[in-house]
Amino acid sequence: MEVHIASEARYEDMLYKRCGRSGVMLPFLSLGLWHNFGEESPYSNAREMVLGAFDRGITYFDIANNYGPPPGSAEECFGKIVRNELAAYRDELFIATKAGYRHWPGPYGEWGSKKNLVASCDNSLRRLGLDYVDLFYHHRPDRNTPIEETIEALEYIVRSGKALYVGISNYDSVLSENILKAMEAKGIHCLVHQVNYSMFDRRPEEKLMPVLESHGVGAAAYMCLAQGILTDRYFEGVREGSRAAGNSVFLNAEQVTDQKVATAKKLNEIAGERGQTLAWCYRTAPVATLIIGASRLSQIDDNLKAMGNLTFSAEELEKIDELLAPYAREAF
């Protein structure tokens, strides 16, 4: 196999935004490897998406130790692509992985202990075939482990050179405030909080986003299209082969309600009038990047069109708020 020669124009069209109070610039879109990069998915398609994304200026690739299936196989897949075809571009890549959800059996295979996080990071590096990752996340809060222990693990991971930066994911506003203050007291800066945020889930807006801004922490928004409900994917119902028709614990056919589909159609009308796909989440401070999933390269290209117009008129925002009134906005 020939080594990939990246497009010389890869940085010409991509938009980059500073992540919180840091020197890191993240691309408008980042590629998440949650689905379609495990052993059950064709390697050729995964390869095409990763190389194509990089050729389009996407530098941030988001993985976790439990992504697959089976757990760990997404890291192995991405590591193979990097070793075989992107090794010469390693310094241009921003690679993130996470730990906190169950990966192996027994009491040390999940949550936020130092035992779990350090072992997970070491195992991830082996699967990826890398000396370090650019970013290591604690994937979910652990209310039964003292935050001091979780912070000690993150500090060790950075100080030992296993990761350049650390982040948190899925923490609410109160837990975020607590861990960010404790990290600052130890001289550790949290680069980014990865948060579930979309038009159908606006909970982070009232409390979490201001906490992140006050601490200089960027936000990486995921599920921005509500796993496809905010696209035209389910306009004609839940079709065989779609994510909602599968075995995902995060999306099933019952969640694709008639109300949500009707709202998505109206939102897509607004997007069509703007000549773009939905880009609403990016306007919210302190969001620095939108993490998308994809099953083929053409979906990445479709989402990149959102960069074409990121300014919303007062009339558009008023209409969008009216459409979104029935959906979640309770404080998070």
Secondary structure as UniProt FT lines:
FT   TURN            8..12
FT   STRAND          16..18
FT   STRAND          25..27
FT   STRAND          29..32
FT   TURN            39..40
FT   HELIX           43..55
FT   TURN            56..57
FT   STRAND          60..62
FT   TURN            65..66
FT   TURN            68..72
FT   HELIX           73..81
FT   HELIX           82..86
FT   HELIX           87..92
FT   STRAND          94..99
FT   TURN            107..108
FT   HELIX           114..128
FT   STRAND          133..138
FT   TURN            143..144
FT   HELIX           147..159
FT   TURN            160..161
FT   STRAND          163..169
FT   HELIX           173..185
FT   TURN            186..187
FT   STRAND          190..196
FT   TURN            199..200
FT   HELIX           203..205
FT   TURN            206..207
FT   HELIX           208..214
FT   TURN            215..216
FT   STRAND          218..222
FT   TURN            224..225
FT   HELIX           226..228
FT   TURN            229..236
FT   TURN            240..241
FT   HELIX           243..245
FT   TURN            246..247
FT   HELIX           253..255
FT   HELIX           258..273
FT   TURN            274..275
FT   HELIX           280..283
FT   TURN            285..286
FT   STRAND          287..292
FT   HELIX           297..304
FT   HELIX           305..308
FT   HELIX           314..324
FT   TURN            325..326
//
